[in-house]
Amino acid sequence: MDSRQHTEAAGIYQEILEKLEVLRQKENREQLFAGALLFVLGFIGVLLLAVVAEAILRFGVAGRIVLFWAVIIASSIGFGWLVVVPLLKSIGVLMTSDNETLAKKSGEHFPSIKDRLLNLLQLHREKQQSKTHYSPELIDAAFLDLRTDVAGLDFGDAITYDRP
């Protein structure tokens, strides 16, 4: 019985990790799209500001060179921060949100699982590191208990494109 329960709990844990990966990918995509949009809007704003500054102040050659390089530098920084960093997260070069952060976000969105998902991931990590004071059988039973609440949920729904 214990072996079967452990196998089922491991399967549930794997299913939860897959659902969290879907959420991670959606979060990365949302950050990339939002960053690209902010970059385009910021670039237009910086360009407009530079044109207005030139029209009002009538810079000479040296002033135009400084203005040109200021626009280039500001645009490069904005592009790197708002587009390149999220892109590198999306392709896995940079570190993204960990499973526990994503579990907390899922718990906030789905009241049926609240903090239970986060607590189980923490208990599983402690079980793997042999630092837990709880029995492995109890942790496996908690995974089996959570199965029904997690089964129909799409963790990707925790990320919406709506802004508060």
N, C-alpha and C positions, 0 to 999 in steps of 0.2 A: 504494500500500500504506500509506504513512504517513498519508494523509488518511482512509482507511477505519479504520485503527487508532485514530487520534485521535477519530473519530466514535464508535466503539465505546466507547472509554475515557470519553468525555463522557457517553454513555448510562449506563455503569456508575456513574459519579460521581453522576449525577442519581438513579439508583436507590438508591444509598447514602444520599443526602440525604433521599430520601423515607422510607427505613427509619429514619433517625435522627429524622425528624420524628414518626413513630409512637412511637418511644421517648420523645421529649420530651413528647408529649401524655400518654402513660401515666404518666410521672414527675410531671407537673403534677397529673394526676387523683389520683395516690396521695398527693401532698403535701396536696391539698385535703381528701381524705377523712380522712387521718390528723389534719390540723389541726382539722377539724370535730369529730372524735371527742375529741381532746384538749381542745378548748374546752368541750364539753359536760361532760366529766369534771371539768375544772378549775372550771367554773362551779358544778357541784354541790358540789364540795369547798369552794369559797369560801363558798357559801351555807350549807353545813352548819357551817363554822367560825364564820360570823357568828351563826348561831342558837345554837350552843353558847356562844359568848362572851356573848351577850345573856342566856342562861339562867343562866350562872354569875355574871356580873358585875352583872347588873341595872342596865343603863345608864339614865340619865335621858334626857330629851328631847334634849339636846345630844349625848350619847353615841350615841344611836340615829341622829341625823342624820349624824354623822361616820361611823358604821358603814355606813349606807346609801350614802353617797357613796363610801366606800372600796370597797364591793362593786361599785358602778356603774363606778368608774374602773378597777378591776382587770379587770372583765368586758369593758369597752370595749377596753382594751389587749390582753387575750387574744384577743378577737374579731378585732381588727385584725391582730394578728401571726399568728394561727393560721389564720384563715379568709380575710380580705380580701386579704392579700398573695398567698397561693397562688391565689386566684380571679383576681386581676389578672394573675398570670403565665399562668394558663390561657387567658385571653382575649387575651393578647398586649400588655397595657399595660405590664407590667414585664418586664425582661429575664430570660430563663430560661437554663438550661445551654447553653453553646455546643456546636457540633458536635464539637469535639475532646474535651471532657469526656464527652460521650455516647459517642463512639467508644472512649474508654478504658474506660468502664463496660461497653460491649458486649464489648470484648476480654477483660475480666476474666470475663465470664459465658460466653463462647464460646471455648474453648481453641483451636479451629481457626483463629481469626483473630488472637488475642493482640494484639500491638502493631502488627501490619501495617496494620490499618485506620487507626489513629491516625497512623502514619508516613506513609501515603499521603495522608491529608487535609492533613498539614503540608507534604508535598512539593507537593501541588496548589496550596496557598495560596502557597508560595514561587514556584512556576511562574507563577502569575497575577501576582505582584508582580515577576517577573523577577529574583529574588534567589537562585535555586537554582544549584548547581554541577553539577546532573545534567541530562542531556539530556531534553527533553520526550518524546522517543520512548521513553526508558527508563522514565519515569514512566507513560506510556500503557501500556507493556508490563506494568508492575507492576499497573495496574488490571485489565488483561485476565487476569493471573495470579490475582488475588484474586476474580474473578468467580465461579469455581466454588465457592469456600469461602463466599461470601456469598449465593449464589443461594437456598439453601433455608432461610436463617435469618430468623427474625422477631425483630428487635432488641427489640421490646416484651417478649419473654420475659426480658430482662435485668432488668426490674423485676418483683419479686414482692411480694405483699402479706404474705409471711411476715416475721416479725421474728426476728433472730438471738438 
